[in-house]
Amino acid sequence: MPLERIALISDVHGNLTALEAVLADIAARGITRIINLGDSVGKGPRGGEVVDRVRDVCEVSIRGNWDDFIDRLGDDLQHLGWWRDELATEQRAWLAAQPLSHDLLMSGRRIRLFHASAQSPHVRVWAEHTDEEFDGMFRATEMTGDGPEPAVVGYGDLHDAFIRSKRGRTLFNVGSVGNPLDEPTPSYAILEGVLDAEEPAPLNVSFVRVPYDVEAEVAVAFERGMPQADVWAVELRTGVYRRFQTPTP
């Protein structure tokens, strides 16, 4: 049976320049199926444009933590209202309506995809996790619904791509398109296998890094008067998370 490929993107965070570079790479590889693991908005300057783009190209978009809370932000939350108001009412409603997890069958393995954890898009499981946290990523929960537990789980949220296999199960993180923090180059993952096949067949998870014009996106952030554009620029240029940046004298 022929192998099919699905591209998995996550954490675009309003970075349209990075998203377009990644989409161009996906298209150049002849991949036509894309699943978005969430956090299309927040942090970056062009959440509205990103929402419109992922709606056009992604067959599934999973709700991330930013996608989940942005429509509920109040005016008292300092600068966060900027990212809420940058979106149209209809775009915020669309984000809030997206599913929290998505299952598929490939090469005889059930694969589960969500944003941060099987518990909630707001509960984070780091790359360096305990055995209990690892096991929890494969459990059926209120968020994921009943059904067979997966053999493979993919997620986003961390902005840090990795893959781990333990006790016959595989956990991987696709990294971030718009705000990578393991290195300052956008990443996405490719699933390759026999789709909807119950019998075992070859299965591959691979990662792709795509360079893009960082300064073009930084310029947009400053032009639009985005809050925290300075720390956002350092994150994009260096991959250093804002909490670990050295303040400028």
N, C-alpha and C positions, 0 to 999 in steps of 0.2 A: 504494500500500500504506500502511496506517496506521502512524504512528510510535509506537514504544513508549518508555517511560521507565523507567530503572533508577536507583535512588538508591545512591550509593557513600558509605559512612561509614568512618571509621578512627580509631584512637587514642582510644577512649573512656576508657581508663585508670581504670576504676572510678568514673567520674562519672555516677551514675545520673540525677541531676536533669537534666544536660545531654542525656543520651541520650533521656530521655522527651520533652524539648522538641523535639528534632530529629525523633523518630519521629512526634510529633503534627503537625509541619509537613509531613513526608513524606505522612502520611495525608490531610491537608487538601488536598494537591495531587492526590489520587487515585492516587498511586504505590503499587503493591502489591509491587514487586520490589525487594529490598534486598540488596546485597553488602557484606560487612564486610571491610576490608583489614587488620585485625589490631590487636594491642595493646589488647585489651579490658580487660586487668588491669594491676596495678602502678600506683604513684604515687598513686592515689586510694583512697578508703576502701571502695568497695562493688564490688569485682571479682566476687565471687560472684553478686550480684544482676545485674550486667551480663552475665555469662556466660549465666545463665538467660534473660535477655531477648533477647540476640542469637540464641541457639539457637532461640527461638520465632519471631523475625521475619525472620531473614536466610536466604536460600536458599543462600548460600555464605559461609563465614567463612575467611579466609586467616590463616595463622599468622604473627604478628608476632614481634619479637625477645623481648619479655617473655613472650609465650605459649610461645615455644620453650624458654626457659631456666628458667622459674619452677619447673617440677617437678624440676629438677636442682640447685636451690639447696641448699647445705649449711648447717648451723647456725653455721658460722664466719663467714658473710658479714654480720656486723653486723646492721643493722636489716632487711635484705631478706627475712629469714625471715617477717616480719610479713605480707607480701603473699602469700607461699606458704601460710602457715597460715590465712589468711583464706579460702582456697578449699578446697572438699571434694576428696578424692582423686579422685573421679570427674570433677570439673570440670577438674582439672589434666590428667588423662588425655585428656579431650576436646580441650582446647587443643592438646596435643602431637600429636594425630592429624589436625589440620586440614592441608589442602594448602598448599604454599608459593607457588603461582601458579594463576591461572585465566584461560583464554582464552575469548573469545566473538567471534562475527561479527556486525557491525552495519553496515548501509548499505554493504556491499562492502568493509569494512575489518576486518582482524583486530585485536582489542583485547586487550591483555595486562594483567592486574592482579596486583600483588604488593605486599609491604609496604614494602621498602626499596630493593632493587636486584635485578637478574637474577642476581646472584651468590649472595646470601644475605640473610636478614632482618636480619643483623648488620652488613652492609656498607652504609654510608650514601652517598647521592649528593645533594649539596646543591642548592639552587635555583640558586646560582651555580656552575656546573659547567663542566668542560672539554669540548671537542668529543669527545674520546676517551671521557669518562664518559657523555656523551649517547648516543654510538653503542653503548656497552656495555649500555645499558638495553634495547636492541632485539634483542640477540643471543640465539640459542638457547644455553642453558647446561645443565649437569647439573641445576640447580634447576628450570628451566622445561621441560626435555625437548626432544626433537627436534620439528621441524615448521616451517612457514613463519614467518618473522619478522613481528612485528606492525607495523602502520603507526601504531598509537596505543598508548601505555603510560600507565597510571594507577597511582599508588602513594601511600603514606602516610608514616609515620615522622618526617617533618620538623616536623610541627605547623605547617606554613606552606603555604598554598594558592597555587598558581601554575599557569600554562600557558605552554609554549614550543613553537614550531614551527620546525623546521629541515630543509632538504633533503627535503621531502615527508613528514616524520614529525612526530608531535605527542606531547609528553611533558607530563603534568599531575600535580599533587599535590592530593589532595582536602582537605588540611589536617587538623585535629583536631576531633573532637566534644568530648572531655572535657578537653583541655589545650592549647587554641590558644595559639600563641606569636607569631603575626604580629599579631594583635590579640585582645583577650580576649573574643571572641564565637565560639561554636562554628560550624564550617563543615562542609558536605558538598557533594558534587558530584552532578549529574544527567546521565546519558547519555541522549540522545534520538536515535532513529533506527529503521531497519527491521531488526528482529532476525532473524538467520539469513539475511539477504539477501546473495547473492554479487554482485549488480549494484550499482553506485554509486547512492546515494540521499542525501538530506539527513542530516547528522549534526551534533549539537550537544553541546558540553560546557559546562555552566554551573555556577556556584557559588552556594550559598545560605548566608547567615549567620542564625543563630537565637539571639536573646537568651534568657536563662534566669535563674533565681534563684540567683546565685552564692553568696550568703550561706547559703542553705539547705544547699548541699553542703559549704561550709566548716565549718558547724556540725557536720555528721555526722563529718567528719574528726577534729575535736577531741573530740567525744563518745566516739568509739571509740578514742581514744588512739593514733591513727595516727602513726608516726614522720614527722618532717619536715612536720608539718601546717602549721607556720608558713610555710615557704617555698612549700609547695603553695598556701596561701591567697594569697600575693603573686602567684604565677604566674596563678592564676585571675582575680584582680582586675585585674591590670595587663598580662598577657601577657609579662612580663619573665622570661626563663629564670633559674633559680636561680643559675647561675654568674655572672650579670651583676647580681644583686641587691646592693645596698649593705647590709652587715650593720647591724643595729640596735645602737646604742651600749649 
